[in-house]
Amino acid sequence: MGEEYAREQMRRAAARVALNTGFARAGTRAFSVLADVMQKYLQQMWLRAKMVAEHAGRLQPNFLDANVVLNDMHVSLEEMGEYMRQVGPFGPERKVPKFPVKLASSVDSRGVALVERHGRDAG
């Protein structure tokens, strides 16, 4: 369930990136592919940052490790800063529940399970 939630959030992030870079619309499949690419890219960055931190004798990566990784992956911090200035800040679309999402359940007087939903399906 947590994997599905994370996947949906990655698709939403891909859609927001596409909208912020000038795309008026795109299909669900396009967002899924973009989300896959983003996920692989982020995983690669995290793995490299972890390796850099461990090489320096630390268990957790820090900002300097992230900077090394971004440079190694040829990410221009100047271009990234310019992009951030162009699109401006934006917060979450809605309140994000604590991850992973837990379902609270109880039983009514007839013994029927009641489930309180959090996240997408909440009404």
C-alpha positions in Angstrom: 0.0 0.0 0.0 2.8 2.4 0.8 4.4 1.7 -2.5 1.2 2.6 -4.4 0.9 5.8 -2.4 4.5 6.8 -3.1 4.0 6.0 -6.8 0.9 8.2 -7.0 2.7 11.1 -5.4 5.5 10.7 -7.9 3.0 10.8 -10.8 1.5 14.0 -9.2 5.0 15.5 -8.9 5.7 14.7 -12.6 2.4 16.3 -13.6 3.3 19.5 -11.6 6.8 19.6 -13.2 5.2 19.2 -16.7 2.7 22.0 -16.0 5.3 24.3 -14.6 7.5 23.9 -17.7 4.8 24.8 -20.1 2.9 21.7 -21.0 -0.8 22.3 -21.2 -1.8 18.7 -21.0 -0.5 15.1 -21.3 -1.8 11.6 -21.0 -1.7 9.5 -17.9 0.8 7.2 -19.5 3.2 10.1 -20.2 3.1 11.1 -16.5 3.7 7.4 -15.5 6.8 7.3 -17.8 8.0 10.6 -16.5 7.5 9.4 -12.9 9.5 6.3 -13.6 12.4 8.3 -15.0 12.2 10.7 -12.0 12.2 7.8 -9.6 15.2 6.1 -11.2 17.1 9.5 -11.3 16.4 10.2 -7.6 17.3 6.7 -6.6 20.6 7.1 -8.4 21.2 10.4 -6.7 20.4 8.9 -3.2 22.7 5.9 -3.8 25.6 8.1 -4.9 25.1 10.5 -1.9 25.1 7.5 0.4 28.3 6.3 -1.1 30.0 9.7 -0.9 29.0 10.0 2.8 30.2 6.5 3.6 33.5 7.3 1.8 33.9 10.3 4.2 33.2 8.1 7.2 29.6 9.2 7.8 26.4 7.2 8.0 24.1 9.9 6.7 24.6 12.2 3.6 24.7 15.9 4.2 24.4 19.0 2.0 28.0 18.8 0.9 27.5 15.2 -0.3 24.5 16.3 -2.3 26.5 19.0 -3.9 29.2 16.5 -4.9 26.6 14.2 -6.4 24.9 17.0 -8.3 28.2 18.1 -9.8 29.1 14.5 -10.7 25.7 14.2 -12.5 26.3 17.5 -14.3 23.4 19.3 -12.7 23.9 23.0 -12.9 23.0 24.6 -9.6 22.7 28.0 -11.4 20.2 26.5 -13.9 18.3 24.8 -11.0 18.1 28.1 -9.1 16.9 29.9 -12.3 14.2 27.3 -12.7 13.1 27.7 -9.1 12.9 31.5 -9.5 10.8 31.1 -12.7 8.2 28.6 -11.3 8.2 30.0 -7.8 7.5 28.1 -4.6 4.5 25.8 -4.3 3.5 23.7 -1.4 1.7 20.4 -1.4 -1.7 20.2 -3.2 -3.3 19.1 0.0 -2.4 17.9 3.5 0.0 15.0 3.1 -0.7 12.2 5.7 2.1 10.7 7.7 3.9 8.1 5.6 3.1 5.2 5.3 -0.6 5.8 5.4 -2.3 3.7 8.1 -6.0 2.8 8.1 -7.8 2.9 11.4 -10.6 0.4 11.6 -13.3 -0.3 14.1 -16.5 -2.4 14.3 -20.0 -1.0 14.6 -22.8 -2.4 16.8 -23.7 -5.0 14.1 -20.1 -6.3 14.0 -19.5 -4.7 10.6 -16.0 -3.3 10.1 -15.8 0.4 9.6 -12.7 1.8 8.0 -11.5 5.4 8.2 -9.7 6.2 5.0 -6.8 8.7 4.7 -5.4 10.1 1.5 -6.9 9.9 -2.0 -10.0 8.0 -1.1 -11.0 10.2 1.8 -14.3 12.0 1.2 
